[in-house]
Amino acid sequence: MKINSLSKEDALRQLVSSENGLSETEAAKRLSENGFNEIREVRRTSLTIRFFRQFTHFLAVLLWVGAGLAFLSDYLNPGGGMTALGFAIIGVIVINAIFTFIQEYRAEKALEALKKLLPYYVKVIRENREKEIHSRDMVPGDIILLSEGDRVPADGRLIESSMMKVNNASLTGESEASLRDHMPSQGELLESPNIVFAGTTVTSGSGKALVFATGMSTEFGRIAHLTSAVEPGLSPLQKEIVKATRLVATIAALVGVFFFGLGFFIGRSFWDNFIFAIGITVALIPEGMLPTVTLSLAMASQRMVKRKALIKNLSSVETLGCVTVVCTDKTGTLTQNRMTASKIWKDEQVIDAKEYKSQTGDMLMQAALLCNNARFADNEYKGDPTETALLKLGRESIGDISAERISEIPFDSDRKRMTTVN
């Protein structure tokens, strides 16, 4: 049976756990069996291989051929200055490879630094005691304690809950918080109100959850695995460069062959014809294309960095310019996962929130502050997105006020309102 349809007792029995939590010995054993609670990244190519790849793409190969022909020409006809041209072409290849590698290496290190910036700890119950552990040390069977503002570290089945709401934007793309409870439910796991998923956030209330999946076994991990299995293809610019390079190489070879044959026709010697054909071929190779493309992308990348965009691959800059349709979850990508009060309806008038001037005893702003379960703590707003928007509006209009709450009637779909007595 699916864990969402089991009772609390059966769920604990299925995962060989209890409300007192696991013992440290059992937790260590399960950690060795299941691995760390983290999303594994795709195995990266070594830095050495990635560096030498800069010397083997199609345009670089064409330049290597050009350099080789230049050296061959100077060997057959010393003193023609082709050796200097050959070294110049090699210099272009090496400088371009180093520059591109450094740009992408810096971006990767910056991304790794961002991931390690904040260590992530969670509260669990082990051996009937509450303690904090690193999220990567969590195992199936652990009991986690969740409260407002917490990020859910693994997939879990709620065994206790109190007015708990969870923001599933990381999975569904919708910022509207959904109510959770601990009662058994039928249907799909993703739609069950007694299940919390890794990567989601508790916006209000509290609860206890029994962990049943960690790391790559979570729903978030499965999604990450699917995306990592996609092989990156060539960007539109890279495709055009390959096409242009092949065309230039073909034309250069044909022109060289043509003049080689023409030399025979007019009676020149074999070696003279051969050296001349090599010179024509080398002259037609676009040595400046590679650094021109790289520098153009690097300049565009720097402009994007100034706008807080981190570019992992230089070719991504050009790809973005060719985009006609963006398919993405809007929350946290195209939006900031925050609601803002932009208009106010008062005295039968629509007023822009930025232009709203509150007055002494403004009942509307008092209601926004008092009939509200969101809170401002640690320099950030915590709670339901709608309520945090109203709290921010009220604080900016009349500042903080306090009044003891005597009673509360929570929001429900029938009344379409929340009521408090202060």
Summary of the structure (lengths in Angstrom):
residues: 422
radius of gyration: 32.2
end to end distance: 47.0
largest distance: 109.7
contacts: 1166
relative contact order: 0.11
helix: 47%
strand: 18%
